[in-house]
């Protein structure tokens, strides 16, 4: 498992000092440092353990907590590692299964070589137990904890608990596309053919595309590059689909559309309130996804009139996910340009609906504005 920023980790359970079966999934809701240390007989592990204890005030189980993964049973029996609550715990990984699953220990390795071939590193995780940083532990271990704490202290404050307002069931997931991929997609849009974006209507028994700048003003670029399409698909599959399963218990197995869409402030780019699955040709769509590719624009929010007046805007590289049945509107971009990757997700059952309704698909019944029919 070679984890990078935005990837969800695999949940596991293991014994700690005070709990026979600690469920790591219960650590969510705060920032987490998960360090694969091997044995406290290693100089790097000794330094990390000592520096964690020296900074124990940072580990309060409210904003930040620390978990060490230990494979040497002697470290527990001799007191080389100790639980300091709140905030500092160690997992007993004597069989090495957790370490192997995270690639800290080579597969199949056992016996006396286990500690010498151990590959120690730490993960800094967000409140959803997704990777923020993966940092190898150097042989001396010096400065490792300081680096982790500098990163953790720079993260946004988690705020205080407060009564919730009514809001749409929208999932905001940061760090789905990395900055380099966002820039590549924007450049792809700028250097390839684009077209006015219409919307779907059922007319005369057929689902057809129509164009009306009063309803929608946007230009789209179809992504034809197969490698770029695959990289987008893998990030949706690896980083976003697990969050959708957790939030909605829906297993998204299909993705429709590979486009970069552009809402220009110069033309007041927008899309009036609509639903995404109200025609025969779109009835299979289950979840709409908006991955914002940039942040240097004004306006360009998404809101859900049936659920109040809150405005939603994922960060650059982050996704907004919501049911295609929800009424929603993309507000006008008032300055700058909003670039966004806009797929729809569905499953195998919905794919059968799509196949059944393909007979109802028609063409466009009017030309894009400004283009001769």
C-alpha positions in Angstrom: 0.0 0.0 0.0 1.8 3.1 -1.2 -0.4 5.9 0.1 -0.3 9.5 -1.1 -2.3 12.7 -0.2 -6.0 12.1 -0.4 -6.0 8.3 -0.2 -8.1 6.7 2.5 -6.4 4.2 4.7 -7.4 0.7 5.4 -9.1 0.3 8.8 -7.9 -2.3 11.2 -8.2 -3.4 14.8 -5.5 -4.4 17.3 -4.7 -4.7 21.0 -3.3 -1.6 22.8 -2.2 -1.4 26.4 -5.8 -0.8 27.7 -8.0 -2.2 25.0 -8.1 -5.8 23.6 -9.6 -4.8 20.3 -9.1 -1.1 19.5 -11.0 -0.2 16.3 -8.9 2.3 14.4 -11.9 3.6 12.5 -13.1 5.1 15.9 -10.1 7.6 15.8 -11.8 9.7 13.1 -12.9 13.3 13.9 -9.5 14.6 14.8 -6.1 14.7 13.2 -4.1 11.5 13.6 -0.4 10.6 13.5 0.1 6.9 12.7 3.7 5.8 13.0 5.1 2.5 11.9 8.0 2.0 14.3 8.8 -1.7 14.4 10.8 -2.1 17.6 11.9 0.3 20.3 15.3 -1.4 20.0 15.8 0.6 16.8 17.4 4.1 17.3 14.9 5.8 15.0 12.0 4.3 16.9 13.6 5.3 20.2 13.9 8.9 19.1 10.3 9.1 17.8 8.9 7.6 21.1 11.0 10.0 23.2 10.0 13.0 21.2 6.3 12.1 21.2 6.4 11.9 25.0 8.3 15.2 25.2 5.5 16.9 23.2 2.7 15.0 24.9 0.6 18.2 25.4 0.0 18.3 21.7 -1.7 14.9 21.8 -5.0 15.6 23.6 -7.4 13.3 21.6 -9.4 16.4 20.8 -7.4 18.0 18.0 -4.6 15.5 17.6 -3.7 12.0 18.7 -0.7 9.6 18.2 -0.7 5.9 17.4 2.5 3.8 17.2 2.6 0.4 15.5 5.0 -2.0 17.4 6.0 -5.4 16.2 8.3 -6.4 19.1 6.5 -8.0 22.1 9.4 -7.1 24.4 8.7 -3.4 24.0 5.4 -3.9 25.9 6.7 -6.3 28.5 9.7 -4.2 29.4 7.8 -0.9 29.3 9.8 0.6 26.4 6.5 1.9 25.1 3.7 3.2 27.3 0.2 4.5 26.8 -0.3 8.1 27.9 -3.9 9.0 27.8 -5.3 11.1 26.4 -3.6 11.1 23.1 -0.8 8.5 22.9 -1.4 4.8 22.2 0.5 1.9 20.7 -0.8 -1.0 18.7 0.5 -4.5 19.2 1.4 -5.9 15.8 3.5 -8.9 16.9 2.5 -11.0 13.8 3.4 -8.0 11.6 0.1 -8.1 9.7 -0.7 -4.4 10.0 2.8 -3.4 9.1 2.8 -5.7 6.0 -0.6 -4.3 4.9 0.9 -0.8 4.9 4.2 -1.9 3.3 6.3 -1.1 6.3 7.3 -4.8 6.4 8.0 -6.8 3.2 5.5 -9.5 2.5 6.4 -12.9 3.9 9.2 -11.6 6.1 9.5 -13.2 9.5 12.1 -14.1 12.1 15.3 -12.3 13.0 15.3 -10.1 9.8 12.0 -8.5 10.7 13.4 -5.5 12.5 16.4 -4.9 10.2 14.2 -4.9 7.1 11.5 -2.8 8.7 10.6 0.4 6.7 9.5 2.9 9.3 7.4 5.9 8.4 4.5 8.1 9.7 1.2 9.1 8.2 -0.5 12.3 9.1 -4.2 11.8 8.6 -7.2 14.1 8.4 -10.4 13.9 10.4 -11.8 11.3 7.9 -8.6 9.1 8.2 -7.4 10.1 4.8 -3.7 10.8 4.1 -2.4 14.3 4.4 1.3 13.4 4.4 3.5 10.3 4.3 6.9 10.9 5.8 9.7 8.3 6.0 11.5 8.1 9.4 15.3 8.7 8.9 17.8 6.3 10.6 18.4 8.6 13.4 14.7 9.6 13.9 16.0 13.1 14.6 13.5 15.9 13.8 10.8 13.5 12.6 8.2 14.3 15.3 9.0 18.1 15.1 8.2 17.9 11.3 4.9 16.1 12.0 3.9 18.6 14.7 4.8 21.6 12.5 2.5 20.2 9.8 -0.3 19.3 12.3 -0.2 22.8 13.9 -0.6 24.4 10.5 -3.8 22.5 9.8 -7.2 24.3 10.1 -8.7 24.5 13.5 -11.5 22.0 14.0 -13.8 24.5 15.7 -16.3 23.9 18.5 -19.4 21.9 18.6 -22.6 23.9 17.7 -26.2 23.2 16.8 -26.6 22.3 13.1 -28.6 24.2 10.6 -30.8 22.5 8.1 -28.7 21.8 5.0 -28.8 19.7 1.8 -27.3 16.2 2.1 -24.1 17.2 0.2 -20.7 15.6 0.7 -17.7 17.8 0.4 -14.4 15.8 0.0 -11.1 17.7 -0.2 -7.9 16.4 -1.9 -9.5 14.2 -4.6 -7.3 15.7 -7.4 -3.8 16.9 -6.6 -2.8 20.4 -7.8 -0.7 19.1 -10.7 -3.7 17.2 -12.1 -5.9 20.2 -11.7 -3.4 22.4 -13.6 -3.1 19.7 -16.3 -6.9 19.5 -16.8 -7.2 23.3 -17.1 -4.4 23.4 -19.6 -6.1 20.6 -21.6 -9.3 22.8 -21.7 -7.3 25.8 -22.9 -5.6 23.9 -25.7 -8.4 21.7 -27.1 -11.7 22.3 -28.8 -14.6 23.4 -26.6 -18.3 23.6 -27.2 -21.4 25.3 -25.7 -23.0 23.1 -23.1 -26.7 22.4 -23.4 -29.1 20.5 -21.1 -31.5 17.6 -21.6 -35.2 17.6 -22.1 -37.8 14.9 -23.1 -39.4 16.2 -26.3 -41.7 14.0 -28.4 -40.7 10.8 -26.7 -37.0 11.5 -27.1 -34.3 12.8 -24.7 -32.7 15.7 -26.6 -30.2 18.4 -26.0 -31.4 22.0 -25.9 -29.5 25.3 -25.6 -30.6 28.5 -23.8 -28.3 31.0 -22.3 -31.0 32.2 -19.9 -30.9 28.7 -18.3 -27.3 27.7 -18.7 -24.1 29.4 -19.9 -21.1 27.1 -19.9 -18.5 25.7 -22.3 -17.3 22.1 -22.1 -14.2 20.2 -23.3 -14.5 16.5 -23.9 -11.4 14.7 -22.6 -10.2 12.4 -25.4 -6.7 11.6 -23.9 -7.0 8.0 -22.7 -4.2 8.4 -20.1 -5.7 11.5 -18.6 -9.1 9.9 -18.5 -7.7 6.9 -16.6 -5.9 9.1 -14.1 -9.1 11.0 -13.4 -11.1 7.7 -13.1 -8.5 6.2 -10.7 -8.7 9.2 -8.3 -12.5 9.1 -8.3 -12.4 5.3 -7.7 -9.6 5.4 -5.0 -10.3 8.6 -3.2 -14.0 9.6 -3.7 -15.9 6.3 -4.1 -14.9 5.1 -0.6 -16.3 8.4 0.9 -19.5 7.9 -1.0 -19.8 4.3 0.3 -19.3 5.5 3.9 -21.7 8.4 3.7 -24.5 7.0 1.5 -23.9 3.2 1.5 -23.8 3.3 -2.3 -21.2 1.5 -4.4 -20.5 3.6 -7.4 -19.1 1.3 -10.1 -19.7 3.4 -13.3 -18.8 6.9 -14.3 -20.4 8.9 -17.1 -18.7 11.9 -18.8 -15.1 13.0 -18.9 -15.3 16.7 -19.3 -13.7 19.9 -18.1 -16.4 22.5 -17.9 -15.8 26.3 -17.8 -18.0 29.0 -16.3 -16.6 32.3 -17.4 -17.1 35.4 -15.3 -17.0 37.6 -18.4 -20.3 36.0 -19.6 -21.8 35.3 -16.2 -21.5 31.5 -16.5 -24.2 29.7 -14.6 -26.8 26.9 -14.6 -30.3 27.7 -13.3 -32.0 25.3 -10.8 -32.4 21.8 -12.2 -32.3 18.1 -11.4 -29.9 15.7 -13.3 -32.0 12.6 -13.7 -35.5 13.7 -14.9 -35.4 12.5 -18.5 -35.4 9.0 -19.9 -31.8 9.5 -21.1 -30.6 10.6 -17.7 -32.7 8.4 -15.3 -29.8 6.1 -14.6 -27.7 8.9 -13.0 -27.4 8.5 -9.2 -24.8 11.0 -8.0 -23.5 14.2 -9.5 -19.8 15.2 -8.8 -18.2 18.6 -9.1 -14.4 18.6 -8.7 -13.3 22.2 -8.6 -10.0 22.7 -10.4 -9.2 26.2 -9.3 -10.2 28.8 -6.7 -9.3 32.1 -8.3 -12.8 33.3 -9.2 -15.8 34.9 -7.5 -19.3 33.5 -7.4 -19.8 30.1 -8.9 -21.4 28.4 -5.9 -23.8 25.5 -5.9 -26.9 25.7 -3.7 -30.0 23.6 -3.1 -33.2 25.7 -3.0 -35.2 23.0 -1.3 -32.9 22.9 1.7 -32.2 26.6 2.4 -29.8 29.3 1.3 -26.4 27.8 2.1 -23.8 28.2 -0.7 -21.4 25.3 -1.3 -18.0 25.5 -2.9 -15.4 22.7 -2.7 -11.8 23.7 -2.5 -9.5 23.4 -5.5 -9.0 19.7 -6.1 -12.0 18.8 -3.8 -15.3 17.4 -4.8 -18.9 18.1 -4.0 -21.2 15.0 -4.3 -25.0 15.0 -4.1 -27.9 13.0 -5.4 -29.0 13.7 -8.9 -32.6 14.0 -7.6 -31.8 17.2 -5.7 -32.8 20.5 -7.1 -29.6 22.5 -7.4 -28.2 25.6 -9.1 -24.7 26.8 -10.1 -24.7 30.5 -9.4 -23.2 33.0 -11.7 -19.4 33.4 -11.8 -19.0 37.2 -11.4 -15.3 37.4 -12.1 -12.5 35.1 -13.1 -13.1 31.6 -14.5 -14.3 28.5 -12.8 -13.0 25.2 -14.2 -14.6 22.0 -13.0 -14.5 18.3 -13.7 -18.2 17.1 -13.9 -18.9 13.3 -14.0 -22.0 11.4 -13.0 -21.7 8.2 -11.0 -24.0 5.2 -11.0 -24.0 1.4 -10.4 -24.5 -1.8 -12.3 -28.3 -1.8 -11.7 -28.6 1.7 -13.0 -26.5 0.7 -16.0 -29.3 -1.6 -17.0 -31.7 1.3 -16.9 -29.3 3.3 -19.1 -29.2 0.4 -21.6 -33.0 0.1 -21.7 -33.5 3.8 -22.2 -30.8 4.2 -24.9 -33.6 3.8 -27.5 -35.0 7.2 -26.4 -31.9 9.2 -27.0 -32.2 11.8 -29.7 -30.0 14.6 -31.0 -30.1 18.4 -30.4 -33.3 20.2 -31.3 -31.7 23.6 -31.5 -28.2 24.9 -32.2 -26.0 26.4 -29.6 -26.6 30.1 -29.3 -24.7 32.0 -31.9 -24.2 28.9 -34.1 -26.2 28.4 -37.3 -28.7 25.6 -37.1 
